[in-house]
Amino acid sequence: MTREILLLAHTGRRDAVEAAVTVAERLHRAGLRPVMMERDIASLNHVIGDRLREVPLAVAEREVALADCEVGMVLGGDGSILRAADLVRGSGLPLMGVNLGHVGFLAESERTELDASVQWVVDQNYTVERRMALDVQVWHAGRHVGSSWALNEASIEKQSRERMIDLIIEIDGRPVSAFGCDGVVMATPTGSTAYAFSAGGPVVWPEVQALVMVPISAHALFARPLVTDPDSIMAVEVLQREDEQGVLWCDGRRFMELPPGSRVEVTRSAEPVLLARVHQTPFSERLVDKFNLPTSGWRGPVDPANQVETPDAFHRGEVAKR
């Protein structure tokens, strides 16, 4: 039985195109069938000509269903992974990101590990991690007017650069505060290192089940980030004023205009995003690497086996080396 691997690349970038060629060739040589979206194949061929003439690329959704693919390899940055997550939503397909961008928080490997990434797929040497996603519902004048989803965050922002937007935030059906601001970010733990982080929110470890709400440049005494139960309902209302026009962004990709009186409700989605993982790097180490955080002077935990207490160490807080 042929194993099919979905290949998603940022075909507008030359390095991603070259990486896609390399991965497709190596998957084919290993006996796996590379699958790409029809528009990506057209874009790829426009750039590379007939370099993949010996590699039979299957067309996703026409020749191979997304749900029949084993894993999706995403070549690009976090934006590419967010696009891929939107594309495969509902298929149950895990995604393995190879970072060709800058921070690459969602990616599993870097461009220098391209060969290793292919081998991990060939050997099925990965585990699947479930990441919380958001379900987003929009209401206006008592009517449901739209819905969306997000892996990172749903943000309500002012539409006009010249003025603030007045919002009311709500948790579990009860109002918490109202203020003028640039907007509000509602994020998952995965999104806590993205827009919510830039707005001053807390970093939440991916294993923690929680939702985050972060006001953006709020003019208020109480405008602190909030961390809520994962089953909470977070809501934001745009005040019913003629000039209070806002906009909803989901993962910075999907947007919807919010006229005065609009209400946005955000809950945990029943459908998580699946990420293929190989490295078991602690999140704290990943945080340091991705943000290049200073850690010089760190000595590490004390090893009890190499230490002995002095007679009155408890009182003086001293420990002596053996």
Stockholm file with secondary structure:
# STOCKHOLM 1.0

chainA/1-322         MTREILLLAHTGRRDAVEAAVTVAERLHRAGLRPVMMERDIASLNHVIGDRLREVPLAVAEREVALADCEVGMVLGGDGSILRAADLVRGSGLPLMGVNLGHVGFLAESERTELDASVQWVVDQNYTVERRMALDVQVWHAGRHVGSSWALNEASIEKQSRERMIDLIIEIDGRPVSAFGCDGVVMATPTGSTAYAFSAGGPVVWPEVQALVMVPISAHALFARPLVTDPDSIMAVEVLQREDEQGVLWCDGRRFMELPPGSRVEVTRSAEPVLLARVHQTPFSERLVDKFNLPTSGWRGPVDPANQVETPDAFHRGEVAKR
#=GR chainA/1-322 SS CCCEEEEEECTTSHHHHHHHHHHHHHHHHTTCEEEECHHHHHHHHHHHTTTTTTSCCEEBTTTBCGGGCSEEEEEECHHHHHHHHHHHTTTTCCEEEEECSSSCTTCSEEGGGHHHHHHHHHTTCCEEEEECCEEEEEEETTEEEEEEEESSEEEEEESCTTSCEEEEEEETTEEEEEEEESEEEEECTGGGGTHHHHTTCCCCCTTSCCEEEEEESCBSSCCCCEEECTTCCEEEEECSCTTCCEEEEETTTEEEEECTTCEEEEEECSSCEEEEECCCCCHHHHHHHHHTCCCTTCCCCCCGGGEECCTTHHHHTCCEEC
#=GC SS_cons         CCCEEEEEECTTSHHHHHHHHHHHHHHHHTTCEEEECHHHHHHHHHHHTTTTTTSCCEEBTTTBCGGGCSEEEEEECHHHHHHHHHHHTTTTCCEEEEECSSSCTTCSEEGGGHHHHHHHHHTTCCEEEEECCEEEEEEETTEEEEEEEESSEEEEEESCTTSCEEEEEEETTEEEEEEEESEEEEECTGGGGTHHHHTTCCCCCTTSCCEEEEEESCBSSCCCCEEECTTCCEEEEECSCTTCCEEEEETTTEEEEECTTCEEEEEECSSCEEEEECCCCCHHHHHHHHHTCCCTTCCCCCCGGGEECCTTHHHHTCCEEC
//
